[in-house]
């Protein structure tokens, strides 16, 4: 398998839309995490180099009552 042809994709944008277009600022305040990190996940910025803390994943999953599989997916890169 060519691992350079796949990437981790965060579906936070879709999740926020399902929650009445919740703002990044509100989410940041609610879960107590940096707004810039949430923005990077929202826009999938540098996902191939990003280190996402387990605590942030837990916060997002608990807050939205979802699983990590609901939050992330593996996508092929062309």
MODELLER restraints for C-alpha pairs under 7 A, 6 or more apart:
rsr = mdl.restraints
at = mdl.atoms
rsr.add(forms.Gaussian(group=physical.xy_distance, feature=features.Distance(at['CA:5:A'], at['CA:76:A']), mean=5.61, stdev=0.5))
rsr.add(forms.Gaussian(group=physical.xy_distance, feature=features.Distance(at['CA:5:A'], at['CA:77:A']), mean=4.90, stdev=0.5))
rsr.add(forms.Gaussian(group=physical.xy_distance, feature=features.Distance(at['CA:5:A'], at['CA:78:A']), mean=6.80, stdev=0.5))
rsr.add(forms.Gaussian(group=physical.xy_distance, feature=features.Distance(at['CA:6:A'], at['CA:74:A']), mean=6.53, stdev=0.5))
rsr.add(forms.Gaussian(group=physical.xy_distance, feature=features.Distance(at['CA:6:A'], at['CA:75:A']), mean=5.44, stdev=0.5))
rsr.add(forms.Gaussian(group=physical.xy_distance, feature=features.Distance(at['CA:6:A'], at['CA:76:A']), mean=4.31, stdev=0.5))
rsr.add(forms.Gaussian(group=physical.xy_distance, feature=features.Distance(at['CA:6:A'], at['CA:77:A']), mean=5.29, stdev=0.5))
rsr.add(forms.Gaussian(group=physical.xy_distance, feature=features.Distance(at['CA:7:A'], at['CA:48:A']), mean=6.11, stdev=0.5))
rsr.add(forms.Gaussian(group=physical.xy_distance, feature=features.Distance(at['CA:7:A'], at['CA:74:A']), mean=5.65, stdev=0.5))
rsr.add(forms.Gaussian(group=physical.xy_distance, feature=features.Distance(at['CA:7:A'], at['CA:75:A']), mean=5.41, stdev=0.5))
rsr.add(forms.Gaussian(group=physical.xy_distance, feature=features.Distance(at['CA:7:A'], at['CA:76:A']), mean=6.40, stdev=0.5))
rsr.add(forms.Gaussian(group=physical.xy_distance, feature=features.Distance(at['CA:7:A'], at['CA:77:A']), mean=6.70, stdev=0.5))
rsr.add(forms.Gaussian(group=physical.xy_distance, feature=features.Distance(at['CA:8:A'], at['CA:47:A']), mean=6.24, stdev=0.5))
rsr.add(forms.Gaussian(group=physical.xy_distance, feature=features.Distance(at['CA:8:A'], at['CA:48:A']), mean=6.93, stdev=0.5))
rsr.add(forms.Gaussian(group=physical.xy_distance, feature=features.Distance(at['CA:8:A'], at['CA:72:A']), mean=6.70, stdev=0.5))
rsr.add(forms.Gaussian(group=physical.xy_distance, feature=features.Distance(at['CA:8:A'], at['CA:73:A']), mean=5.89, stdev=0.5))
rsr.add(forms.Gaussian(group=physical.xy_distance, feature=features.Distance(at['CA:8:A'], at['CA:74:A']), mean=4.77, stdev=0.5))
rsr.add(forms.Gaussian(group=physical.xy_distance, feature=features.Distance(at['CA:8:A'], at['CA:75:A']), mean=6.35, stdev=0.5))
rsr.add(forms.Gaussian(group=physical.xy_distance, feature=features.Distance(at['CA:9:A'], at['CA:44:A']), mean=6.40, stdev=0.5))
rsr.add(forms.Gaussian(group=physical.xy_distance, feature=features.Distance(at['CA:9:A'], at['CA:72:A']), mean=5.55, stdev=0.5))
rsr.add(forms.Gaussian(group=physical.xy_distance, feature=features.Distance(at['CA:9:A'], at['CA:73:A']), mean=5.26, stdev=0.5))
rsr.add(forms.Gaussian(group=physical.xy_distance, feature=features.Distance(at['CA:9:A'], at['CA:74:A']), mean=5.94, stdev=0.5))
rsr.add(forms.Gaussian(group=physical.xy_distance, feature=features.Distance(at['CA:9:A'], at['CA:75:A']), mean=6.45, stdev=0.5))
rsr.add(forms.Gaussian(group=physical.xy_distance, feature=features.Distance(at['CA:10:A'], at['CA:41:A']), mean=6.01, stdev=0.5))
rsr.add(forms.Gaussian(group=physical.xy_distance, feature=features.Distance(at['CA:10:A'], at['CA:42:A']), mean=6.86, stdev=0.5))
rsr.add(forms.Gaussian(group=physical.xy_distance, feature=features.Distance(at['CA:10:A'], at['CA:44:A']), mean=6.22, stdev=0.5))
rsr.add(forms.Gaussian(group=physical.xy_distance, feature=features.Distance(at['CA:10:A'], at['CA:71:A']), mean=5.82, stdev=0.5))
rsr.add(forms.Gaussian(group=physical.xy_distance, feature=features.Distance(at['CA:10:A'], at['CA:72:A']), mean=4.55, stdev=0.5))
rsr.add(forms.Gaussian(group=physical.xy_distance, feature=features.Distance(at['CA:10:A'], at['CA:73:A']), mean=6.61, stdev=0.5))
rsr.add(forms.Gaussian(group=physical.xy_distance, feature=features.Distance(at['CA:11:A'], at['CA:71:A']), mean=5.25, stdev=0.5))
rsr.add(forms.Gaussian(group=physical.xy_distance, feature=features.Distance(at['CA:11:A'], at['CA:72:A']), mean=5.77, stdev=0.5))
rsr.add(forms.Gaussian(group=physical.xy_distance, feature=features.Distance(at['CA:12:A'], at['CA:41:A']), mean=6.79, stdev=0.5))
rsr.add(forms.Gaussian(group=physical.xy_distance, feature=features.Distance(at['CA:12:A'], at['CA:42:A']), mean=5.29, stdev=0.5))
rsr.add(forms.Gaussian(group=physical.xy_distance, feature=features.Distance(at['CA:12:A'], at['CA:71:A']), mean=6.31, stdev=0.5))
rsr.add(forms.Gaussian(group=physical.xy_distance, feature=features.Distance(at['CA:13:A'], at['CA:42:A']), mean=5.27, stdev=0.5))
rsr.add(forms.Gaussian(group=physical.xy_distance, feature=features.Distance(at['CA:16:A'], at['CA:22:A']), mean=5.25, stdev=0.5))
rsr.add(forms.Gaussian(group=physical.xy_distance, feature=features.Distance(at['CA:24:A'], at['CA:35:A']), mean=6.53, stdev=0.5))
rsr.add(forms.Gaussian(group=physical.xy_distance, feature=features.Distance(at['CA:24:A'], at['CA:38:A']), mean=6.88, stdev=0.5))
rsr.add(forms.Gaussian(group=physical.xy_distance, feature=features.Distance(at['CA:24:A'], at['CA:39:A']), mean=6.93, stdev=0.5))
rsr.add(forms.Gaussian(group=physical.xy_distance, feature=features.Distance(at['CA:25:A'], at['CA:35:A']), mean=6.33, stdev=0.5))
rsr.add(forms.Gaussian(group=physical.xy_distance, feature=features.Distance(at['CA:28:A'], at['CA:34:A']), mean=6.03, stdev=0.5))
rsr.add(forms.Gaussian(group=physical.xy_distance, feature=features.Distance(at['CA:28:A'], at['CA:35:A']), mean=5.29, stdev=0.5))
rsr.add(forms.Gaussian(group=physical.xy_distance, feature=features.Distance(at['CA:31:A'], at['CA:59:A']), mean=6.33, stdev=0.5))
rsr.add(forms.Gaussian(group=physical.xy_distance, feature=features.Distance(at['CA:61:A'], at['CA:67:A']), mean=5.56, stdev=0.5))
rsr.add(forms.Gaussian(group=physical.xy_distance, feature=features.Distance(at['CA:61:A'], at['CA:68:A']), mean=6.54, stdev=0.5))
